[in-house]
């Protein structure tokens, strides 16, 4: 079965502003995110990619565009099932404010029970993303062979939920996983089990340097995971 390369979109204007974007239209890459996207073709140069699948949201489409420009043989397919979580009434709000919402405790400690007001549950988010991967695995293997490699560009919580599925982890543990903007995660699928072979690879260790002040979106400094995936290194 194929190897899936999961790329989180580059840093967005919402990430740098500490906002939970969700499906809010018009959220683009910021300057750092554009540089991250421009570097992606070089980082993936050794991979014989057969297909590119992307979330329909602008920040993901902008992230894969340099890769498509560098490899004109590839075209991008969009799949709404790997689009960002539908955060409903939380969309567009500051993450610093959302920390005080009672639901945030559930999102952090018991995400399988979390459902966003006016949006979807985290269980539904994971289910649609896993279904998309299974469908694309079958399509890519059919069209390109069992050893094919393909890429999906998606969002932090989506990628974390796919990693949890690959590891056989309960969704309640997925907040222990971290994937920064434009990080690369690789899952090799086989008939019997998936293998997580890369997780959140950026080649940049700046985000590991201790910070004098907490990140703008709050989150991991207090033990909580940043909803949506966080902004990465400053």
Secondary structure, 3 states (H helix, E strand, C coil): CCEEEEEECCCEHHHHHCECCCCCCCCCECHHHHHHHHHHHHHCCCCCEEEEEECCCHHHHHHHHHHHHHCCCCCEEECHHHCCCCCHHHCCCEHHHHCCCHHHHHHHHCHHHCECCCCCEHHHHHHHHHHHHHHHHHHHHHHHCCCCEEEEEECHHHHHHHHHHHHCCCHHHHHHCCCCCCCEEEEEECCCCEEEEEEEECCCCHHHCCCCCCCCCCCHHHCCCCCCCCCCCC
